Amino acid sequence: MIDQLSKIYPSLQIHKHGALAADPDYRWFSAADGLVVGIHETELAQKDLSLLSAFLTPYNPKFPVHTAEETKWLAAVNPAAQEDPVDFPLDSLYRFVHFSIQEKQISPVAFKHAVNDVSAQQVSILWENDHEGILVEYLAKEDGPVSYEEIIDILMSDLYIKIRFFVGPFRDSLTLAAAHYRSVTNTAKTMVLYSNKAVTSYVDAVPYLLIDQSKEPLLSDIRQTILQEYQDDEETVKMLEAFVRNNLNISETSKALHMHRNSLQYRLDRFHENTGIDVRKFHHAMAVYLAILIQK
């Protein structure tokens, strides 16, 4: 087919896998076998574009050529797959990891090279746009899950790029993969509104999802009922948040706050006396933490 097309369009050229740039004066198309070809715009009338699009897929050269694995996953997460699920063998658990890079910091091709360089496995990337997308990670039994905190440190120090990861849960089936893909993407974007952490997980997101789905009158009532007279007491709120984040551990919290443990105990007792809420009890601590997130 390529030989025939080159006779019709002498400018035809093949876009090599992994190439960092493609001529912007060309229109690019992807064939079923993954081969990407470009034809100069001067040789293409509208009827040519319509004809070529009938048996080739228009391709954006800013993005790496899809691997066979990525092509499978793109079909599996396509919204149409919710009605007609795509299935293929899974050798291990997988998870979707949403990433977002500050715009125009790095090209998609260069980013993919960088991720594969720091990962023990070849990573499939499903691009949403030129700075956001989903990594598909398989659970490697010998190495365990990828540490995205470590990957961020490497990428930020070596490439000087600002990046965020939202790490979805591991799954063992492609059932509802398309819906799960959308859920991870949407949750990642919700987390950007509430947290400035570079790496967050679905477990981290649960309180924020509850807040995001709740109406303002309820949120205001929770904040006022739980924090009471301490709503505007920044020092106490900071202490309570540190206590929860340090797993209700007096010693660890006192170290984090540079406070004597007896002083911390006294202030926790005062909060209990004044509000009736004992933050040293798990279910009370959970309510306090949710109120603090609403307050922030």
Secondary structure as the mmCIF struct_conf table of DSSP 4:
data_model
#
loop_
_struct_conf.conf_type_id
_struct_conf.id
_struct_conf.beg_label_comp_id
_struct_conf.beg_label_asym_id
_struct_conf.beg_label_seq_id
_struct_conf.end_label_comp_id
_struct_conf.end_label_asym_id
_struct_conf.end_label_seq_id
HELX_RH_AL_P HELX_RH_AL_P1 ILE A 2 ILE A 8
TURN_TY1_P TURN_TY1_P1 PRO A 10 SER A 11
STRN STRN1 GLN A 13 HIS A 15
TURN_TY1_P TURN_TY1_P2 HIS A 17 GLY A 18
BEND BEND1 LEU A 20 LEU A 20
TURN_TY1_P TURN_TY1_P3 PRO A 24 ASP A 25
STRN STRN2 TYR A 26 SER A 30
TURN_TY1_P TURN_TY1_P4 ALA A 32 ASP A 33
BEND BEND2 GLY A 34 GLY A 34
STRN STRN3 VAL A 36 HIS A 40
HELX_RH_3T_P HELX_RH_3T_P1 GLU A 41 GLU A 43
HELX_RH_AL_P HELX_RH_AL_P2 GLN A 46 PHE A 55
BEND BEND3 LEU A 56 LEU A 56
STRN STRN4 THR A 57 PRO A 58
TURN_TY1_P TURN_TY1_P5 PRO A 61 LYS A 62
BEND BEND4 PHE A 63 PHE A 63
HELX_LH_PP_P HELX_LH_PP_P1 PRO A 64 THR A 67
HELX_RH_AL_P HELX_RH_AL_P3 ALA A 68 VAL A 77
BEND BEND5 ASN A 78 ASN A 78
HELX_RH_3T_P HELX_RH_3T_P2 PRO A 79 GLN A 82
TURN_TY1_P TURN_TY1_P6 GLU A 83 GLU A 83
BEND BEND6 ASP A 84 ASP A 84
BEND BEND7 ASP A 91 SER A 92
STRN STRN5 TYR A 94 ILE A 101
TURN_TY1_P TURN_TY1_P7 GLU A 103 LYS A 104
BEND BEND8 GLN A 105 ILE A 106
HELX_RH_AL_P HELX_RH_AL_P4 PRO A 108 VAL A 118
BEND BEND9 SER A 119 GLN A 121
HELX_LH_PP_P HELX_LH_PP_P2 GLN A 122 VAL A 123
STRN STRN6 SER A 124 ASN A 129
TURN_TY1_P TURN_TY1_P8 ASP A 130 HIS A 131
STRN STRN7 GLU A 132 TYR A 138
STRN STRN8 ALA A 140 ALA A 140
TURN_TY1_P TURN_TY1_P9 LYS A 141 ASP A 143
STRN STRN9 GLY A 144 GLY A 144
BEND BEND10 PRO A 145 PRO A 145
HELX_RH_AL_P HELX_RH_AL_P5 TYR A 148 LEU A 159
STRN STRN10 ILE A 163 VAL A 167
HELX_LH_PP_P HELX_LH_PP_P3 GLY A 168 PHE A 170
STRN STRN11 ARG A 171 ARG A 171
BEND BEND11 ASP A 172 ASP A 172
TURN_TY1_P TURN_TY1_P10 THR A 175 LEU A 176
HELX_RH_AL_P HELX_RH_AL_P6 ALA A 177 TYR A 194
BEND BEND12 ALA A 198 ALA A 198
STRN STRN12 VAL A 199 SER A 201
HELX_RH_AL_P HELX_RH_AL_P7 TYR A 202 GLN A 213
BEND BEND13 SER A 214 SER A 214
HELX_RH_AL_P HELX_RH_AL_P8 GLU A 216 LEU A 227
HELX_RH_3T_P HELX_RH_3T_P3 GLN A 228 TYR A 230
TURN_TY1_P TURN_TY1_P11 GLN A 231 ASP A 232
HELX_RH_AL_P HELX_RH_AL_P9 GLU A 234 ARG A 245
TURN_TY1_P TURN_TY1_P12 ASN A 246 LEU A 248
HELX_RH_AL_P HELX_RH_AL_P10 ILE A 250 LEU A 257
TURN_TY1_P TURN_TY1_P13 HIS A 258 HIS A 258
HELX_RH_AL_P HELX_RH_AL_P11 ARG A 261 THR A 275
BEND BEND14 GLY A 276 GLY A 276
TURN_TY1_P TURN_TY1_P14 VAL A 279 ARG A 280
BEND BEND15 LYS A 281 LYS A 281
HELX_RH_AL_P HELX_RH_AL_P12 PHE A 282 GLN A 295
#
